[in-house]
Amino acid sequence: NALGTIYEVFFIWRDAFKRGSRFDVAEFDVMGREAVTFGGNFDRDAATFWRGTHPRGLRWAFLDWDFPGLQTAVSLDGTLNDNRDLDKGWFVEMALPWAGMNWLANGRSLPPQNGDEWRMFFGRFQKLLAGGTELEPHPAWCWTPHGVYDTHRPESFTCVQFSTAYVDE
């Protein structure tokens, strides 16, 4: 984001986290790492929050995980942390090396082949103040709207198709 902060968390569905699975490695040791259970952000009701409402159930969230080889850059077209003026915007660049995805590929081609489809989340949340009061919930945007205030629903992520064809500008 424009503040130069990066929020990296790796989620593993608890039903996929089995002995002998690709996630049964030291990097995802739930007892030795900073792992918490996560049910999603949609249901804030105290009675069901820790169970979650996603049909697949809970996930392990590894809060101290870092994507291997991730590179990022941010540029501002405005002023940082100055609400007295109107900024034009900001830009973010991310480089996700294919090698960093090898262990996640699960038999898929890396780099992707022509016609391969992946689901990816493209979105953001904005912490806004109105008359000195923070707006709750924080306004959110995503490329593919999914109808609920929860960005942790992979079945609703944007479908991206890789292509070798050139696109006219």
C-alpha positions as CSV (number, residue, x, y, z in Angstrom):
1,N,0.0,0.0,0.0
2,A,1.0,3.6,-0.1
3,L,2.4,3.4,3.4
4,G,4.8,0.7,2.2
5,T,3.5,-2.0,4.5
6,I,3.0,-5.6,3.3
7,Y,0.5,-7.9,4.9
8,E,1.4,-11.5,4.1
9,V,-0.6,-14.4,5.6
10,F,-0.7,-18.0,4.4
11,F,-4.1,-19.8,4.9
12,I,-4.4,-23.5,4.8
13,W,-7.8,-25.2,5.0
14,R,-7.8,-27.4,8.1
15,D,-9.3,-30.3,6.2
16,A,-6.2,-30.1,3.8
17,F,-3.7,-30.0,6.7
18,K,-3.1,-33.8,7.1
19,R,0.0,-35.8,8.0
20,G,2.0,-36.6,4.8
21,S,0.3,-33.8,2.8
22,R,2.3,-31.1,1.0
23,F,1.6,-28.8,4.0
24,D,3.1,-31.3,6.5
25,V,6.5,-29.5,6.6
26,A,8.4,-27.5,9.2
27,E,7.3,-24.2,7.6
28,F,3.7,-25.0,8.6
29,D,4.2,-26.4,12.1
30,V,1.1,-25.1,13.8
31,M,2.7,-25.6,17.2
32,G,6.0,-24.0,16.4
33,R,4.8,-21.1,14.2
34,E,2.5,-18.2,14.8
35,A,-0.6,-20.0,13.5
36,V,-4.1,-19.1,14.5
37,T,-7.5,-20.5,13.4
38,F,-9.4,-18.3,11.0
39,G,-13.0,-18.6,10.1
40,G,-13.3,-15.7,7.6
41,N,-14.3,-12.0,8.0
42,F,-18.0,-12.2,7.0
43,D,-19.5,-13.4,10.2
44,R,-18.8,-11.1,13.1
45,D,-21.4,-12.7,15.4
46,A,-19.8,-13.8,18.6
47,A,-21.6,-17.1,18.6
48,T,-20.2,-18.3,15.3
49,F,-17.1,-16.1,14.7
50,W,-14.5,-18.6,15.7
51,R,-16.2,-21.5,13.8
52,G,-16.6,-19.4,10.7
53,T,-19.4,-19.7,8.2
54,H,-17.6,-20.9,5.1
55,P,-18.9,-24.4,4.1
56,R,-15.3,-25.8,4.1
57,G,-14.8,-24.7,7.7
58,L,-11.8,-23.2,9.5
59,R,-8.3,-22.4,8.1
60,W,-4.9,-22.2,9.8
61,A,-3.5,-18.7,9.3
62,F,0.3,-18.4,9.4
63,L,0.8,-14.8,10.3
64,D,4.6,-14.9,10.1
65,W,4.8,-16.4,6.6
66,D,6.7,-14.6,3.8
67,F,6.4,-15.4,0.1
68,P,9.8,-16.6,-1.1
69,G,11.5,-14.0,-3.2
70,L,8.7,-11.4,-3.2
71,Q,9.7,-8.0,-4.4
72,T,7.5,-4.9,-4.0
73,A,7.6,-1.2,-4.9
74,V,5.3,1.7,-4.2
75,S,5.1,5.1,-5.8
76,L,3.0,8.0,-4.7
77,D,1.3,10.7,-6.7
78,G,0.5,13.0,-3.8
79,T,1.6,13.5,-0.2
80,L,1.8,10.8,2.4
81,N,-0.3,11.1,5.6
82,D,-1.6,14.6,4.8
83,N,-5.3,14.7,4.7
84,R,-5.4,18.4,4.1
85,D,-4.8,18.0,0.3
86,L,-6.2,15.7,-2.4
87,D,-3.9,13.1,-3.7
88,K,-4.1,11.7,-7.3
89,G,-3.2,8.1,-6.2
90,W,-0.6,5.5,-5.7
91,F,0.8,2.6,-7.6
92,V,2.1,-0.8,-6.4
93,E,4.2,-3.3,-8.1
94,M,4.8,-6.9,-7.0
95,A,7.1,-9.5,-8.5
96,L,6.1,-13.0,-7.5
97,P,8.9,-15.3,-8.7
98,W,7.7,-18.6,-10.2
99,A,10.3,-20.4,-8.1
100,G,8.5,-19.2,-5.0
101,M,5.4,-21.0,-6.1
102,N,6.9,-24.4,-7.0
103,W,5.8,-26.1,-3.8
104,L,2.2,-24.7,-4.3
105,A,1.9,-25.7,-7.9
106,N,0.5,-29.2,-7.1
107,G,1.3,-30.5,-10.6
108,R,0.4,-27.3,-12.5
109,S,2.8,-25.8,-15.0
110,L,5.1,-22.9,-13.8
111,P,5.1,-20.6,-15.5
112,P,1.5,-21.1,-16.5
113,Q,0.7,-22.4,-20.0
114,N,-1.5,-20.7,-22.6
115,G,-5.1,-21.1,-21.4
116,D,-4.3,-22.0,-17.8
117,E,-6.7,-20.3,-15.3
118,W,-6.0,-19.3,-11.8
119,R,-8.1,-17.5,-9.2
120,M,-6.6,-14.4,-7.6
121,F,-7.9,-11.8,-5.2
122,F,-7.5,-8.2,-6.3
123,G,-8.8,-5.7,-3.8
124,R,-8.2,-3.2,-1.1
125,F,-9.6,-1.7,2.1
126,Q,-9.5,2.0,2.9
127,K,-9.4,3.2,6.5
128,L,-11.4,6.4,6.3
129,L,-12.3,9.2,8.7
130,A,-15.6,11.1,8.4
131,G,-15.9,14.1,10.7
132,G,-13.1,12.7,12.8
133,T,-14.8,9.3,13.2
134,E,-13.4,6.1,11.6
135,L,-15.9,4.5,9.2
136,E,-16.8,0.9,10.1
137,P,-16.7,-1.4,8.3
138,H,-13.8,0.0,6.3
139,P,-14.9,0.7,2.7
140,A,-13.6,-2.1,0.4
141,W,-13.2,-2.6,-3.3
142,C,-12.4,-5.8,-5.3
143,W,-12.1,-6.5,-9.0
144,T,-14.8,-9.2,-8.9
145,P,-17.6,-8.4,-6.4
146,H,-18.6,-11.4,-4.4
147,G,-21.6,-10.1,-2.5
148,V,-20.3,-10.4,1.1
149,Y,-17.8,-8.4,3.2
150,D,-15.3,-11.2,3.3
151,T,-12.3,-11.3,1.0
152,H,-11.2,-14.7,2.1
153,R,-13.5,-16.7,-0.2
154,P,-11.3,-18.3,-2.9
155,E,-14.3,-19.5,-4.9
156,S,-15.2,-15.9,-5.4
157,F,-11.7,-14.6,-6.5
158,T,-11.2,-13.2,-10.0
159,C,-10.6,-15.8,-12.6
160,V,-7.4,-14.9,-14.5
161,Q,-6.6,-16.7,-17.8
162,F,-3.0,-16.8,-19.0
163,S,-2.5,-16.2,-22.7
164,T,0.4,-16.1,-25.2
165,A,-1.6,-13.8,-27.5
166,Y,-0.8,-10.1,-27.7
167,V,-3.5,-7.6,-26.9
168,D,-3.8,-4.4,-28.8
169,E,-3.7,-1.3,-26.6
